[in-house]
């Protein structure tokens, strides 16, 4: 029994292999985010590689990450820059409001921040799956965030908890675990949202993203 579990094709080795891929993809995501303006390009590549290699066992994690990164570099920057700019403005506004204590204005900033965060959740996955213009990326991301608001809320809550774990509890051990593991967890609800807007599968089409 133990030998079967420890076999090359067994569950233990399979788990360690997937864990190694997630750690490698986490490191690549962090590297890809370094220019800052490429955050959503790197996120799209992470989502693509996690779905294709970790969940569907197609291709090699590192190769698939960089393939998606190059393919979405321009669109990722164009789609992400407005989000970064709006996020920076909201952060600056929030910092000012903390000193002035304006409750109504503070509430408006919080609402806008939540909307922006909800939109940001889907931009990377949409970039990784659909070859559409930047305006369509935003539109699809917004529609998914609203239509599947319960999944959006769950993902945002988990992201906040993961961020707290990263910065306040285990900052070093989790830096190469949380990005990949968090993305893997998010793929389950996000895939349902993406499939709602994908064209129907054509006969004979064996594309990995149609696999259940």
HUSULPE-V401261 format. One record per residue. PHI is phi in radians with two decimals (999 if undefined). BURIAL is I if it has 9 or more other C-alpha atoms within 8 Angstrom, else O. D_LAST is the distance of its C-alpha to the last C-alpha in whole Angstrom. Layout:
phi-><PHI,PHI>
burial-><BURIAL,BURIAL>
d_last-><D_LAST,D_LAST>
This chain:
phi-><999,-1.11,-1.10,-1.15,-1.17,-1.62,-1.12,-0.97,-1.66,-1.37,-1.16,-1.17,-1.13,-1.09,-1.12,-1.12,-1.12,-1.14,-1.11,-1.10,-1.12,-1.15,-1.15,-1.10,-1.19,-1.09,-1.12,-1.15,-1.08,-1.07,-1.10,-1.17,-1.49,-0.95,-1.22,1.23,-1.18,-1.78,-0.98,-1.38,-1.11,-1.17,-1.17,-1.08,-1.16,-1.11,-1.07,-1.04,-1.21,-1.11,-1.14,-1.32,-1.67,-1.41,-1.52,-1.86,0.94,-2.01,1.34,-1.90,-0.98,-1.12,-1.10,-1.19,-1.06,-1.21,-1.11,-1.20,-1.06,-1.16,-1.16,-1.93,-1.03,-1.14,-1.14,-1.13,-1.17,-1.11,-1.33,-1.52,-1.00,-1.06,-1.15,-1.13,-1.11,-1.13,-1.11,-1.14,-1.12,-1.15,-1.14,-1.12,-1.08,-1.12,-1.11,-1.21,-1.16,-1.07,-1.51,-1.63,1.00,-1.69,-1.10,-1.12,-1.13,-1.07,-1.07,-1.13,-1.13,-1.12,-1.07,-1.11,-1.13,-1.16,-1.09,-1.11,-1.13,-1.09,-1.13,-1.11,-1.01,-1.72,-1.07,-1.05,-1.02,-1.13,-1.03,-1.27,-1.93,-2.01,-1.63,-2.21,-1.19,-1.02,-1.07,-1.25,-1.05,-1.08,-1.09,-1.11,-1.07,-1.15,-1.06,-1.17,-1.07,-1.40,-1.10,-1.91,-1.03,-1.21,-1.22,-1.03,-1.08,-1.12,-1.13,-1.14,-1.11,-1.12,-1.13,-1.13,-1.12,-1.13,-1.11,-1.13,-1.09,-1.12,-1.59,-2.00,-1.95,-2.26,-1.09,-1.42,-1.06,-1.64,-1.11,-1.83,-2.07,-1.06,-1.00,-1.21,-1.16,-1.14,-1.12,-1.04,-1.11,-1.26,-1.09,-1.15,-1.32,-1.16,-1.04,-1.13,-1.20,-1.11,-1.12,-1.15,-2.04,-1.42,-1.16,-1.02,-1.20,-1.46,-1.07,1.54,-1.41,-1.93,-0.98,-1.06,-1.32,-1.65,-1.22,-1.66>
burial-><O,O,O,O,I,I,I,O,O,I,I,I,I,I,O,O,O,I,O,O,I,I,I,I,I,I,I,I,I,I,O,I,I,O,O,O,I,I,I,I,I,I,I,I,I,I,I,I,I,I,I,I,I,I,O,I,O,O,O,O,I,I,O,I,I,I,I,I,I,O,O,I,I,O,I,I,I,I,I,I,I,O,I,I,O,O,I,O,O,I,O,O,I,I,O,O,I,O,O,O,O,O,O,O,O,I,O,O,I,O,O,I,I,O,O,I,I,I,I,I,I,I,I,I,I,I,I,I,O,O,O,O,O,I,O,O,I,I,O,I,I,I,O,I,I,O,O,I,I,O,I,I,I,O,I,I,O,O,I,O,O,I,O,I,I,I,O,O,O,I,I,O,O,I,I,I,I,I,I,I,I,I,I,I,O,I,I,O,O,I,O,O,I,I,O,O,O,O,O,O,O,O,O,O,O,O,O,O,O,O,O,O>
d_last-><30,30,30,27,26,27,26,25,22,22,20,23,23,20,20,23,21,19,21,23,21,21,24,25,23,25,28,27,26,29,31,29,30,34,35,34,33,30,28,26,25,25,22,20,21,20,16,16,17,15,11,12,14,14,10,9,13,14,17,20,20,23,23,20,21,25,23,21,25,27,25,25,28,30,28,27,31,32,29,30,34,34,32,34,37,36,35,39,41,39,40,43,44,43,45,48,47,47,51,52,50,49,47,46,45,43,41,40,39,37,35,35,34,31,30,30,28,25,25,25,22,20,22,21,17,18,20,18,16,18,22,24,27,28,29,26,24,26,26,22,22,25,23,20,22,24,21,19,23,22,19,21,24,22,21,25,26,24,25,29,29,27,30,33,32,32,35,37,36,34,35,35,33,30,30,28,25,25,23,21,20,20,18,15,16,16,12,11,13,13,10,10,14,13,10,13,16,14,15,14,12,15,16,15,14,11,11,9,8,6,4,0>
